[in-house]
């Protein structure tokens, strides 16, 4: 009997990319690549590449830890995932990072904006009453939220921006981030000076994308190189912790992954780089999913190929959502960079939240830490554990000389969309958005079904269809 040209690994649910109906899907391995093969009664078969590295994809399946629930679920299970988001009791993971969108307006019209923000929506700001309510909802669900990211649109144009930061700082948020294109920071020196007053526990999530004109014009509609460099100069001046955020499009700026990491390592204020392949959602101009998509494994491979900083063992899945998140942590001190994640055994990463792993018990980690960082220099605000310094790493005691200034992390954050959405995976997503009505909704489903008028136009007919079953 003839063999099929692939291995049938598992069965899951997915979405038809054309009608967004939930459909059955096979996960297949073919020629060392992993595919999602879907079947829609109306639009027939669709095959989507989800990983070009089968070894890493199989490793993902071993990076699984017990899910951590939010303190409260907000919506009932009625139609099934992804039609009940809010979070419903069927969702597996609390919010590791929650976005708080304070405005739909923006001073750019980016051709790849998932929220379709623009100057035409400049006056669509959330009121302080709405923002306070949304912050309270985040705290209600999380108790002490790990990371809350003030976002938009462009949040710095909100007329009550400083009141928003003050409101967030009054709440028990462990780490507050500002998601910004950097224009205000670049053009108003006093703005950065005031941002510095919110340190510590505050970080700027700075849109970066590229150091070349062509990718910036295609992704952002303008050549923003000067703006980005001026913004970074201001952040360096006050040592305001920053992450450079790179939206990736295949063949456009993916050859800059290594150079951006190398550049970021030289910046005093930069604590890391986050790479986000384009999510097919919102406003997308000049984008062909067949040729412009990047999988997480492709981004990971390009990191390893383009920079010598991290090796194969250093870029690993994030256990809370390993399908869509990968991380590489390092400690830097002067010109020395020591990759860290490869030194921590997998079983340590997968231990429960409450356990403390003392670094003396890990001989390799202890020796590397002290060989590089045991100096007489002890910066102010020394931390006592890696958990305080590194999101998603365990509680590991560290020398007092190491602080957040010594951290450098690379994160790959792959958001699911209608092409590659695996319902099994979306149940584990830990990056969420606070809805103005109090729901906390996964980023992956929010931009497809819950943003603006989409819930009525797209989701309601599908709910009716799901209910009819």
C-alpha positions as CSV (number, residue, x, y, z in Angstrom):
1,X,0.0,0.0,0.0
2,X,1.4,3.5,-0.8
3,X,2.5,5.8,2.0
4,X,1.2,9.3,2.4
5,X,3.9,11.9,1.8
6,X,3.6,13.3,5.4
7,X,3.2,12.2,9.0
8,X,-0.2,12.9,10.5
9,X,0.7,14.1,14.1
10,X,-2.5,15.4,15.7
11,X,-6.0,16.7,15.1
12,X,-7.0,20.2,16.3
13,X,-9.4,23.0,15.5
14,X,-8.5,26.1,13.4
15,X,-10.1,28.9,11.5
16,X,-10.9,29.2,7.8
17,X,-8.9,32.3,6.8
18,X,-11.7,33.4,4.4
19,X,-14.9,33.0,6.5
20,X,-13.4,32.7,10.0
21,X,-15.5,29.7,10.7
22,X,-14.0,27.2,13.2
23,X,-12.9,24.1,11.2
24,X,-11.2,20.8,11.8
25,X,-7.4,20.7,11.0
26,X,-4.7,18.2,10.8
27,X,-1.1,18.9,12.0
28,X,1.3,17.4,9.5
29,X,5.0,16.9,9.2
30,X,6.3,17.0,5.7
31,X,9.9,17.3,4.6
32,X,11.0,18.4,8.0
33,X,8.4,21.2,8.2
34,X,5.1,21.4,10.1
35,X,1.8,22.4,8.5
36,X,-1.7,23.1,9.5
37,X,-4.1,21.5,6.9
38,X,-7.6,22.8,7.3
39,X,-10.9,21.8,5.8
40,X,-13.8,24.3,5.4
41,X,-17.1,23.1,4.0
42,X,-17.4,26.3,1.9
43,X,-13.8,27.1,1.0
44,X,-12.4,23.6,0.9
45,X,-8.7,22.8,1.8
46,X,-6.1,25.2,3.1
47,X,-2.5,24.4,4.1
48,X,-0.4,26.7,6.2
49,X,3.2,26.5,7.2
50,X,3.5,26.8,11.0
51,X,7.1,25.8,11.6
52,X,10.1,25.2,9.3
53,X,12.1,23.5,12.1
54,X,10.5,20.2,13.2
55,X,13.1,19.6,15.9
56,X,12.3,22.9,17.6
57,X,8.5,22.3,17.1
58,X,8.8,19.0,18.9
59,X,10.8,20.6,21.7
60,X,7.9,23.0,22.2
61,X,5.8,20.1,23.2
62,X,8.2,19.4,26.1
63,X,8.0,22.9,27.4
64,X,4.7,22.6,29.0
65,X,3.9,23.6,32.6
66,X,0.6,23.7,34.6
67,X,-1.4,26.6,33.5
68,X,-1.9,29.5,35.9
69,X,-5.4,30.8,36.1
70,X,-6.6,34.4,36.6
71,X,-8.2,35.2,39.9
72,X,-11.5,35.8,38.1
73,X,-13.2,34.6,34.8
74,X,-15.4,37.2,33.2
75,X,-17.5,35.4,30.6
76,X,-19.3,32.1,30.5
77,X,-18.6,29.2,28.1
78,X,-21.5,29.3,25.7
79,X,-20.4,28.9,22.0
80,X,-16.8,27.6,22.5
81,X,-13.4,29.0,21.8
82,X,-12.7,31.6,20.3
83,X,-16.3,33.0,20.6
84,X,-16.5,33.4,24.4
85,X,-13.4,35.5,25.1
86,X,-13.4,37.7,28.2
87,X,-11.6,35.5,29.8
88,X,-13.9,32.4,29.9
89,X,-13.2,29.5,32.2
90,X,-12.0,27.4,29.3
91,X,-9.0,29.7,28.8
92,X,-5.9,28.1,30.2
93,X,-3.6,31.0,31.1
94,X,-3.8,34.3,33.0
95,X,-2.4,37.5,31.6
96,X,1.3,37.6,31.7
97,X,1.0,40.9,29.8
98,X,-2.1,43.1,29.5
99,X,-2.4,45.9,27.0
100,X,-4.4,49.0,28.1
101,X,-5.4,50.9,24.9
102,X,-6.1,54.5,26.0
103,X,-6.7,56.0,22.5
104,X,-7.5,55.0,18.9
105,X,-5.8,58.1,17.6
106,X,-2.2,58.2,16.3
107,X,0.3,60.6,14.8
108,X,1.2,58.0,12.1
109,X,-0.8,56.0,9.6
110,X,1.2,52.8,9.6
111,X,0.3,50.5,6.6
112,X,0.6,47.5,9.0
113,X,-1.4,48.8,12.0
114,X,-3.4,46.0,13.7
115,X,-5.7,48.5,15.4
116,X,-6.2,50.7,12.3
117,X,-5.2,53.8,14.3
118,X,-4.5,57.1,12.4
119,X,-4.7,60.9,12.7
120,X,-8.3,60.6,11.5
121,X,-9.1,59.0,14.9
122,X,-7.1,61.6,16.8
123,X,-10.0,62.5,19.1
124,X,-11.1,59.0,20.0
125,X,-9.5,58.9,23.4
126,X,-10.7,56.9,26.4
127,X,-11.9,59.0,29.3
128,X,-10.1,58.9,32.6
129,X,-13.2,57.2,34.0
130,X,-13.0,54.5,31.4
131,X,-9.2,54.1,31.9
132,X,-9.5,53.8,35.7
133,X,-12.2,51.2,35.2
134,X,-10.1,49.1,32.8
135,X,-7.1,49.3,35.2
136,X,-9.3,48.1,38.0
137,X,-10.5,45.2,35.8
138,X,-6.9,44.2,35.1
139,X,-6.2,44.2,38.8
140,X,-9.4,42.3,39.6
141,X,-8.3,39.5,37.3
142,X,-4.6,39.5,38.3
143,X,-4.3,40.8,41.8
144,X,-0.7,42.1,41.1
145,X,-0.4,42.2,37.3
146,X,3.0,41.1,36.0
147,X,3.1,43.6,33.1
148,X,0.7,46.2,32.0
149,X,1.4,48.0,28.7
150,X,-0.1,51.5,28.1
151,X,-0.9,51.4,24.4
152,X,-3.1,52.8,21.7
153,X,-3.0,54.1,19.0
154,X,-0.2,56.3,20.2
155,X,-0.7,56.8,24.0
156,X,1.5,59.8,24.4
157,X,-0.9,62.0,22.4
158,X,-3.7,61.4,25.0
159,X,-4.4,64.8,26.7
160,X,-4.3,63.2,30.1
161,X,-1.3,61.0,29.5
162,X,0.5,61.8,32.8
163,X,-2.7,61.2,34.7
164,X,-2.9,57.8,33.1
165,X,0.7,56.9,34.2
166,X,-0.1,58.1,37.7
167,X,-3.3,56.0,37.8
168,X,-1.4,52.9,36.8
169,X,1.4,53.6,39.3
170,X,-1.2,53.8,42.1
171,X,-2.1,50.2,41.4
172,X,-0.1,47.0,42.4
173,X,1.4,46.6,38.9
174,X,4.8,44.9,39.0
175,X,6.1,46.3,35.7
176,X,4.5,49.2,33.7
177,X,5.4,49.6,30.0
178,X,4.7,52.4,27.5
179,X,4.2,51.3,23.9
180,X,5.2,54.2,21.7
181,X,6.5,55.2,18.3
182,X,8.9,57.6,20.1
183,X,7.9,60.8,18.3
184,X,7.1,62.6,21.5
185,X,10.2,61.4,23.2
186,X,12.4,62.5,20.2
187,X,10.9,65.9,19.8
188,X,10.3,67.0,23.4
189,X,13.4,66.6,25.7
190,X,11.4,67.5,28.8
191,X,9.1,64.6,28.0
192,X,11.8,62.0,28.5
193,X,13.0,63.7,31.7
194,X,9.5,63.4,33.2
195,X,9.2,59.7,32.1
196,X,12.4,59.0,34.1
197,X,10.5,59.9,37.3
198,X,8.4,56.8,36.9
199,X,11.4,54.5,37.2
200,X,11.9,51.9,38.5
201,X,9.3,49.4,37.4
202,X,8.8,51.4,34.2
203,X,9.9,50.6,30.7
204,X,9.5,52.1,27.2
205,X,8.4,49.6,24.5
206,X,9.9,51.6,21.6
207,X,8.8,50.9,18.0
208,X,12.0,50.3,16.0
209,X,11.5,47.9,13.0
210,X,14.6,48.8,10.9
211,X,17.6,51.0,10.5
212,X,16.9,51.5,6.8
213,X,14.6,53.8,4.9
214,X,12.8,51.4,2.7
215,X,11.4,49.0,5.4
216,X,10.3,52.0,7.5
217,X,8.4,53.6,4.7
218,X,6.7,50.2,3.9
219,X,5.9,49.4,7.5
220,X,5.3,52.9,9.0
221,X,4.6,55.1,6.0
222,X,7.6,57.5,6.8
223,X,11.4,57.4,7.2
224,X,11.6,57.5,11.0
225,X,15.3,56.8,11.4
226,X,16.1,60.3,12.8
227,X,13.1,60.2,15.1
228,X,14.1,56.8,16.5
229,X,17.7,57.7,17.1
230,X,16.7,61.0,18.9
231,X,14.3,59.1,21.0
232,X,16.9,56.5,21.9
233,X,19.4,59.3,22.7
234,X,16.9,60.7,25.2
235,X,16.2,57.3,26.8
236,X,20.0,56.7,27.1
237,X,20.5,60.1,28.6
238,X,18.2,59.3,31.6
239,X,18.8,55.5,31.5
240,X,15.1,54.8,31.1
241,X,14.7,51.1,30.5
242,X,13.7,50.3,27.0
243,X,12.8,47.4,24.7
244,X,13.2,47.8,21.0
245,X,10.2,46.4,19.2
246,X,10.7,45.1,15.6
247,X,7.7,44.2,13.4
248,X,9.0,41.7,10.9
249,X,8.0,41.2,7.3
250,X,9.6,38.4,5.4
251,X,12.1,39.6,2.8
252,X,11.8,43.2,4.0
253,X,13.6,43.6,7.3
254,X,14.3,40.0,8.5
255,X,18.0,40.3,7.4
256,X,18.4,43.0,10.1
257,X,17.6,40.8,13.1
258,X,21.2,40.2,14.1
259,X,22.4,43.8,13.4
260,X,19.5,45.2,15.5
261,X,20.5,42.8,18.4
262,X,24.1,43.9,18.1
263,X,23.2,47.6,18.0
264,X,20.8,47.2,21.0
265,X,23.6,45.6,23.1
266,X,25.6,48.8,22.8
267,X,22.8,51.0,24.2
268,X,22.9,51.9,27.9
269,X,19.2,51.9,28.3
270,X,18.1,48.9,26.2
271,X,17.1,45.8,28.1
272,X,16.2,43.8,25.0
273,X,14.6,43.4,21.6
274,X,11.2,41.9,20.8
275,X,10.6,40.5,17.4
276,X,6.9,40.4,16.2
277,X,6.1,38.8,12.8
278,X,3.2,40.7,11.2
279,X,-0.2,39.5,12.4
280,X,-2.7,39.4,9.5
281,X,-5.3,41.8,11.1
282,X,-6.3,45.4,11.0
283,X,-5.0,47.6,8.2
284,X,-2.6,45.7,5.9
285,X,-1.4,47.3,2.8
286,X,0.9,45.4,0.4
287,X,0.9,42.1,2.2
288,X,0.7,38.7,0.7
289,X,0.4,35.9,3.3
290,X,1.8,33.3,0.9
291,X,5.2,35.0,0.7
292,X,5.3,37.6,3.5
293,X,4.6,35.4,6.5
294,X,7.3,34.6,9.0
295,X,7.0,31.7,11.5
296,X,8.5,31.7,14.9
297,X,11.0,29.1,13.9
298,X,12.2,31.1,11.0
299,X,12.8,34.1,13.2
300,X,14.6,31.9,15.7
301,X,16.9,30.5,13.0
302,X,17.7,34.0,11.7
303,X,18.7,35.1,15.3
304,X,21.1,32.2,15.4
305,X,22.5,32.8,11.9
306,X,22.9,36.6,12.2
307,X,24.4,37.2,15.6
308,X,27.0,35.2,17.6
309,X,25.5,36.3,21.0
310,X,23.1,33.3,21.4
311,X,23.5,29.7,20.6
312,X,21.0,26.9,19.8
313,X,20.4,26.1,23.5
314,X,19.8,29.8,24.4
315,X,16.7,30.6,22.4
316,X,14.0,28.4,24.0
317,X,10.2,28.3,24.3
318,X,8.4,30.3,27.0
319,X,6.7,27.6,29.0
320,X,3.4,29.5,29.5
321,X,2.7,29.7,25.7
322,X,5.5,27.8,24.0
323,X,3.8,27.7,20.5
324,X,4.0,31.5,20.1
325,X,6.7,32.8,22.5
326,X,10.4,32.2,22.6
327,X,13.0,33.8,24.8
328,X,16.7,34.2,25.2
329,X,18.1,36.0,28.3
330,X,21.6,37.2,28.9
331,X,23.4,39.2,31.5
332,X,25.6,42.0,30.3
333,X,28.3,44.0,32.2
334,X,30.4,46.4,30.1
335,X,31.4,44.6,26.9
336,X,30.8,41.1,28.3
337,X,27.5,39.3,27.4
338,X,26.7,35.9,29.1
339,X,23.7,34.0,27.7
340,X,21.7,32.7,30.6
341,X,18.7,30.6,29.5
342,X,20.9,27.8,28.1
343,X,22.4,27.3,31.6
344,X,19.1,26.6,33.3
345,X,17.8,23.0,33.0
346,X,14.3,22.6,31.4
347,X,12.9,21.0,34.6
348,X,13.9,24.1,36.5
349,X,12.1,26.4,34.1
350,X,9.0,24.2,34.4
351,X,8.8,24.2,38.1
352,X,5.9,25.9,39.8
353,X,5.8,29.6,40.5
354,X,6.3,29.3,44.2
355,X,9.6,27.3,44.3
356,X,12.9,29.1,44.8
357,X,15.9,27.7,42.9
358,X,19.1,28.8,44.7
359,X,21.9,29.5,42.2
360,X,24.5,27.6,44.3
361,X,22.7,24.4,43.4
362,X,23.4,25.0,39.7
363,X,27.2,24.8,39.5
364,X,27.4,26.0,35.9
365,X,25.1,29.0,36.5
366,X,26.9,29.9,39.8
367,X,30.3,29.8,38.2
368,X,29.3,31.8,35.1
369,X,27.6,34.5,37.2
370,X,30.4,35.0,39.6
371,X,33.2,34.7,37.0
372,X,31.7,37.6,35.1
373,X,29.8,39.7,37.6
374,X,31.4,39.3,41.0
375,X,33.0,42.8,41.3
376,X,33.1,45.5,43.9
377,X,30.5,47.4,41.9
378,X,27.1,47.2,43.5
379,X,24.5,49.4,41.7
380,X,21.6,50.8,43.7
381,X,18.5,48.8,43.9
382,X,20.2,45.4,43.8
383,X,17.7,42.5,43.3
384,X,17.6,39.2,45.2
385,X,16.3,36.8,42.5
386,X,16.2,36.3,38.8
387,X,12.4,36.3,39.0
388,X,12.5,40.0,40.0
389,X,14.7,40.7,37.0
390,X,13.5,38.4,34.3
391,X,9.9,37.7,33.3
392,X,9.3,34.0,32.7
393,X,12.4,32.8,34.6
394,X,12.4,31.1,38.0
395,X,13.3,32.4,41.4
396,X,17.1,32.2,41.4
397,X,19.2,34.1,43.9
398,X,21.8,36.3,42.2
399,X,24.8,38.3,43.4
400,X,23.9,41.8,44.6
401,X,25.9,43.4,41.9
402,X,23.4,42.4,39.3
403,X,20.4,44.7,38.7
404,X,17.9,45.2,35.9
405,X,20.5,47.3,34.1
406,X,22.4,44.1,33.5
407,X,19.6,42.4,31.7
408,X,19.3,41.8,28.0
409,X,16.5,39.6,26.6
410,X,15.4,38.7,23.1
411,X,11.7,37.7,22.8
412,X,10.0,36.3,19.7
413,X,6.3,37.1,20.1
414,X,4.2,35.4,17.3
415,X,0.6,36.4,17.4
416,X,-1.9,34.0,15.9
417,X,-4.2,35.1,13.1
418,X,-6.8,33.5,10.8
419,X,-4.1,31.6,8.8
420,X,-2.3,29.8,11.6
421,X,-4.7,30.0,14.6
422,X,-4.7,26.6,16.4
423,X,-7.5,26.7,18.9
424,X,-5.5,24.4,21.2
425,X,-2.8,27.0,21.2
426,X,-5.0,30.1,21.5
427,X,-6.3,28.7,24.8
428,X,-2.8,29.1,26.2
429,X,-2.1,32.7,25.0
430,X,-1.0,35.0,27.8
431,X,-0.9,38.4,26.0
432,X,-4.3,40.0,26.5
433,X,-6.1,43.3,25.8
434,X,-8.4,45.0,28.3
435,X,-11.7,45.7,26.6
436,X,-13.5,49.0,27.5
437,X,-16.5,46.9,28.9
438,X,-14.3,45.1,31.4
439,X,-13.5,41.9,29.5
440,X,-9.8,40.7,29.2
441,X,-9.4,39.3,25.7
442,X,-6.5,37.4,24.1
443,X,-4.6,39.6,21.6
444,X,-4.9,36.9,19.0
445,X,-8.7,36.9,19.0
446,X,-9.2,40.5,19.8
447,X,-8.0,41.8,16.5
448,X,-10.0,39.3,14.5
449,X,-13.3,39.4,16.4
450,X,-13.6,41.9,19.2
451,X,-12.0,45.2,18.0
452,X,-14.4,48.1,17.2
453,X,-17.4,46.8,15.2
454,X,-15.9,43.4,14.4
455,X,-17.9,41.7,17.2
456,X,-21.2,42.5,15.6
457,X,-20.1,42.1,11.9
458,X,-17.9,39.1,12.2
459,X,-18.5,37.3,15.4
460,X,-22.3,37.3,15.8
461,X,-23.0,35.3,12.7
462,X,-20.4,32.7,13.8
463,X,-21.9,32.5,17.2
464,X,-25.2,31.8,15.7
465,X,-23.6,29.1,13.6
466,X,-21.9,27.6,16.6
467,X,-25.1,27.7,18.6
468,X,-27.0,26.0,15.9
469,X,-24.6,23.0,16.1
